[in-house]
């Protein structure tokens, strides 16, 4: 009697090993093992309507509403203007203009477009 139990155990272990080696993953292997032991297993279901709703909700959360969108004011540098003059005229600091526009120095040229925050 003990030999038959050992044989069943070996078959189950071998089945489990083959399922894992085939890339079925832990869940598939555990379902197969449970099924071989006589447990009732139902196939997983997929609710496409719920998945679509979750997808649409996630997409809606990522898009900012019109109220949240920030309108950036731009300014075109005129001849002989300095960054300091533009900052004074627009009511911002030179450092803010440099940071917003990614400038490493205060040197600007005629026709350059600056973002004013």
N, C-alpha and C positions, 0 to 999 in steps of 0.2 A: 504494500500500500504506500509506503513511504517513497518508493521509487517512482510511482505515478505522479505524486505531488511534486517531486523534484523535476520530473520531465515537463510538467505543466509550467512550473516556475521558469525553467530554461527557455521554453517557447515564448513565454511572455517577455522575458528579458531580451531575447533575440529580436522579437517583434519591435520592442521599444527602441532597441539599438538601431535597427534598420530604418525606422521612421525618423529618428533623429539624424542619422547619417544622410538620409535622402533630402534633408532640408525641410522637413515637415514642421519643425519647430516643436517647442514644448507643448503647446496647446493641442496640436494634432496628435502628438504621441500620447498625451494623457487621455485624450478622448478614445483613441484606439485601444489603449490599455483598459479603460473603463468598459468599453464595449466588449472586449474579450472576456471580461469578468462577468458579463451578463447585465450590466446596467443599461438603462434606457437613455439614449442620447438623442437630442433633437438637433437638427442642423441649424446653424446660426442664421438669423434673418437680417435683412437690410432694409431699412425704412428710407427710401429715396426722398420722400417728401420732407421728412425731418432733416435729412442731410442737406437738402437744397435750402431749407429755411435757415439752418445754421450758417451755411455758406453766404446767403444773402445778408444775414444779420452782420456777419463779420465784415463783409465788404462795405456795408453801410456805415459801420463804425470807423472804418479807416478813411473815408472820404470826409474832409471837413465841410461843414455847412457854409453857405454864403456869408453868414454872419461871422463865422470864425476866420474866414480868409482875410489876410492882411494885405491891404493895398500899399505897395511900396512906392514912395515918391522918388522920382529920379531928377537929376539936375545935370545939365551939360555945361562943362567948364568953358568959360569964355577966355579970350586972350588976356594975359597978364594977371589972372586971378590966382590967389593963393588959397590953400585949404583953410587957413585961418579965417580969411574973409568970407568964404562960403559958410563955414561953421557959424560965424557971427550972424550972417544974414538969415540962416535957417534955424538958429536957436539951438544948436547942438555943439558938442565939444569936438575938437580936432581928433581926439582919441576915438570917439564914437564913429566918426566918418572913416577913420583908418580901419577900425575893426570891421565895420559893416561892409566895407568895400575890399577888404583883404589887402590893404596897402601896408608895405613894410617901411615906407618913408612918407613924408608929407609932400613929396614931389608929384605934381599933377601937370597935365598938358592940355592945351586947348582942344576942345572937342571930346574930351574924356567924359564918359557917363558915370556919374556917381549916384549911389543909392543914399537917400536921406531918410533916416529913421526917426 
